[in-house]
Amino acid sequence: PGVALYGEGALVLDGQLVLDYFAFMVRPKSKGGKGNYRKHSRQMLHRMEEWCSDLRGKDLRRLDLGRDIIPVLDSRTNRKGSIIALKGFFTWLRTNRHLLKSAQDPTLDLPVPQSTPEKHRRRKVVPFANAFAAAQHMDERMRDALNLLVATGWHVTEAERFIREEESEILLDPPGPKVLAALVMRHKSGDMTSTPINSTDQLESAQRLKASGTFPARLNQRLRAACAAAGVPAFTLGVMRHSFATWAVEAGATVPEVGIFLHHKSPETTRKRYVDTATPVPQIPVRSLRVVR
């Protein structure tokens, strides 16, 4: 089901095939899926719907990179997203559905564009004083959501999953030195993870949110209003993970320690993508040509 076969075994991209791919993306890894966040999967679904229109009626096994794909990409505003979606889809066709061979995959030689230097240079960290000032103009539910991200360094989607999923829980007085509580949830990899909490205020925020079962709506819109009321530059929840990592390093934590806390596989991920700080490198003895008068 979901595969349109015509004539001599032609494989044609249609809406049902795209929906099958979407179902694979959101299915947990433990059940044979990719386990992607639903928001990311919906973005890929939208890109593949565009490809459905552009490749309508063409045999996917006979596509040519230069003839059929590059001209379409040249007309796209989001070239990178379109490439990522198409490459992921063809990988699924090859490795999961076994509907075409590697020699029939025109995306194998299609590189994913690197992020622009401007994106890497863009500062994603909110000064703690600004976040604190904005919090003074929030209601309790809104402040609880921000407080949870400040305490854990989670992605917003992770906070939403912790609040909504029944298997997530709060362990009071867990094993380990000087740990007030631990927030337990299932990571996108499928593994259960535990994040320590050491502040009573942050623990109470997590308990209230978990009891409510829902994440506050339109939070970024309300956050911008709170920033305006506080007289600080507007920011969104999406930068709180970067801010968490930078605040921790500025307070004396090492990059590897922060990476372990955030469940990064490599300290380089933490260093390159999440820490934005002027923390100096270790000092070494340097001779001086000071003029003696």
ABEGO torsion letter per residue (X at the ends): XGBBBBEBGBBBBBAAAAAAAAAAAABBAAAGBAGBBAAAAAAAAAAAAAAAAAABGBBAAABBAAAAAAAAAAABABAAAAAAAAAAAAAAAAAAAGABBAAABAAAABBBBBBBAAAAABBABBBAAAAAAAAAABBAAAAAAAAAAAAAGBBAAAAAAAAABAABBBBBGBBEBGBABBBBBBBAAGBBBBBBBABAAAAAAAAAAAAAGBBBBGAAAAAAAAAAAAGBBBBBAAAAAAAAAAAAAAAGBBAAAAAAAAGBABAAAAAAAABBBABBBBBBBBBBABBBX
